[in-house]
């Protein structure tokens, strides 16, 4: 786990300052190898499938043709992206469905640094990032509110934002 985090941090530094590495070459290779091995063990969660099903329904019924498609579990230079939603106009939205392990144990609104770093890396790679918390998704599922409408709104808001690394 630590080697994976070292690789992500080193990648972020390299994207921000080309030619700079935090790690000596042998450690950078070892961290990348551990990261690549970890990427082989990725599986799609029930939560991700639920959200993907709703995105599919949204794309099917979208009358304004705002979206051109979506893919579940997309591989990138960073590793795995939960879902990529393509919008007309060229925007690629990285929809990251964050389960409970992406949040502090005592505060479901406080995301862990690893999730924040992932979002910043995706932004550096040209994606507009749209994190969706499992807690928000559960609220949407349990209410009579329109999940599709809320999902469409957060995806379109992500497409419209000019995200910058803070």
C-alpha positions as CSV (number, residue, x, y, z in Angstrom):
1,X,0.0,0.0,0.0
2,X,2.8,2.4,0.9
3,X,4.6,1.7,-2.4
4,X,1.4,2.4,-4.3
5,X,1.1,5.8,-2.5
6,X,4.7,6.6,-3.2
7,X,4.2,5.9,-6.9
8,X,1.1,8.2,-7.0
9,X,2.9,11.0,-5.2
10,X,6.0,10.6,-7.4
11,X,3.7,10.7,-10.5
12,X,2.0,13.8,-9.3
13,X,5.4,15.6,-8.8
14,X,6.5,14.5,-12.2
15,X,3.3,15.9,-13.8
16,X,3.7,19.2,-12.0
17,X,7.5,19.5,-12.5
18,X,8.6,17.5,-15.5
19,X,12.0,15.8,-15.0
20,X,11.8,15.9,-11.2
21,X,11.4,12.7,-9.2
22,X,11.0,12.3,-5.5
23,X,12.5,8.8,-5.5
24,X,15.8,7.4,-6.6
25,X,15.3,5.4,-9.8
26,X,15.4,2.0,-8.2
27,X,12.7,2.9,-5.7
28,X,10.6,4.6,-8.3
29,X,10.7,1.4,-10.4
30,X,9.8,-0.8,-7.3
31,X,7.0,1.6,-6.4
32,X,5.6,1.5,-10.0
33,X,5.9,-2.3,-10.1
34,X,3.9,-2.6,-6.8
35,X,1.3,-0.1,-8.1
36,X,1.0,-2.1,-11.4
37,X,0.5,-5.3,-9.4
38,X,-2.1,-3.6,-7.3
39,X,-4.0,-2.5,-10.4
40,X,-4.4,-6.2,-11.5
41,X,-6.5,-6.9,-8.4
42,X,-9.1,-4.2,-9.1
43,X,-12.7,-5.3,-9.1
44,X,-16.0,-3.4,-9.8
45,X,-18.1,-2.9,-6.7
46,X,-21.8,-3.2,-6.5
47,X,-21.9,0.5,-5.9
48,X,-20.0,1.2,-9.1
49,X,-22.4,-1.1,-11.0
50,X,-25.4,0.7,-9.6
51,X,-24.1,4.1,-10.6
52,X,-23.0,2.8,-14.0
53,X,-26.6,1.4,-14.5
54,X,-28.0,4.8,-13.7
55,X,-25.5,6.6,-16.0
56,X,-26.5,4.2,-18.8
57,X,-30.2,5.0,-18.2
58,X,-29.3,8.7,-18.2
59,X,-27.5,8.5,-21.5
60,X,-30.4,6.6,-23.0
61,X,-33.0,9.1,-22.0
62,X,-30.9,12.3,-22.3
63,X,-32.9,14.4,-24.8
64,X,-30.3,17.1,-25.1
65,X,-27.5,14.8,-26.4
66,X,-25.2,16.2,-23.8
67,X,-23.4,12.9,-23.4
68,X,-21.8,10.7,-26.0
69,X,-21.1,7.6,-23.9
70,X,-19.5,6.1,-20.8
71,X,-17.1,3.3,-19.8
72,X,-16.8,1.4,-16.6
73,X,-13.3,0.8,-15.1
74,X,-11.1,2.7,-17.6
75,X,-7.3,2.2,-17.4
76,X,-5.2,5.3,-17.6
77,X,-1.6,6.4,-16.9
78,X,-2.8,6.8,-13.3
79,X,-4.3,3.3,-13.1
80,X,-8.0,2.7,-12.9
81,X,-10.8,5.3,-13.2
82,X,-14.2,4.1,-11.9
83,X,-16.1,5.5,-14.9
84,X,-15.5,7.9,-17.7
85,X,-18.4,9.8,-19.1
86,X,-17.8,11.5,-22.5
87,X,-19.7,14.7,-23.2
88,X,-20.2,16.4,-26.5
89,X,-17.7,19.1,-26.7
90,X,-14.8,16.8,-25.9
91,X,-15.1,16.8,-22.1
92,X,-14.1,13.6,-20.4
93,X,-15.5,13.3,-16.9
94,X,-13.8,10.9,-14.5
95,X,-16.7,9.8,-12.3
96,X,-15.1,8.4,-9.2
97,X,-17.5,6.5,-7.0
98,X,-16.0,6.8,-3.5
99,X,-16.9,4.0,-1.1
100,X,-16.5,4.3,2.7
101,X,-12.8,3.6,2.6
102,X,-12.2,6.9,0.9
103,X,-13.4,8.8,4.0
104,X,-12.2,9.3,7.6
105,X,-13.8,6.9,10.0
106,X,-15.2,9.6,12.2
107,X,-16.3,12.0,9.5
108,X,-18.1,10.9,6.3
109,X,-17.6,14.3,4.7
110,X,-13.8,14.3,5.2
111,X,-12.2,12.6,2.2
112,X,-8.8,11.0,2.7
113,X,-5.7,12.4,1.2
114,X,-5.3,9.5,-1.2
115,X,-8.7,10.3,-2.8
116,X,-7.8,14.0,-3.1
117,X,-4.4,13.1,-4.7
118,X,-6.2,10.8,-7.2
119,X,-8.5,13.6,-8.2
120,X,-5.6,16.1,-8.6
121,X,-3.7,13.5,-10.7
122,X,-6.8,12.9,-12.9
123,X,-7.1,16.7,-13.4
124,X,-3.5,16.9,-14.4
125,X,-4.1,14.2,-17.0
126,X,-6.9,16.3,-18.5
127,X,-10.0,14.9,-16.9
128,X,-12.8,16.8,-15.2
129,X,-13.3,15.0,-11.9
130,X,-16.7,14.3,-10.4
131,X,-16.4,12.4,-7.1
132,X,-19.6,10.7,-6.0
133,X,-19.7,9.7,-2.3
134,X,-21.4,6.4,-1.4
135,X,-23.1,8.3,1.4
136,X,-24.7,10.8,-1.1
137,X,-25.7,7.9,-3.3
138,X,-27.4,6.1,-0.5
139,X,-29.3,9.3,0.4
140,X,-30.4,9.6,-3.3
141,X,-31.5,5.9,-3.3
142,X,-33.5,6.2,-0.2
143,X,-35.3,9.4,-1.1
144,X,-38.0,9.7,-3.8
145,X,-35.9,12.3,-5.5
146,X,-34.8,11.9,-9.1
147,X,-31.4,10.2,-9.0
148,X,-30.9,10.6,-12.7
149,X,-31.5,14.3,-12.6
150,X,-29.1,14.8,-9.7
151,X,-26.5,12.6,-11.4
152,X,-26.8,14.5,-14.6
153,X,-26.5,17.8,-12.8
154,X,-23.2,16.9,-11.0
155,X,-21.7,15.5,-14.2
156,X,-22.6,18.6,-16.1
157,X,-21.3,20.8,-13.3
158,X,-18.0,18.9,-13.5
159,X,-17.8,19.4,-17.2
160,X,-18.5,23.1,-16.9
161,X,-15.9,23.8,-14.1
162,X,-12.4,24.8,-14.9
163,X,-10.7,22.6,-12.3
164,X,-7.2,23.6,-11.3
165,X,-4.8,21.9,-8.9
166,X,-5.1,23.9,-5.7
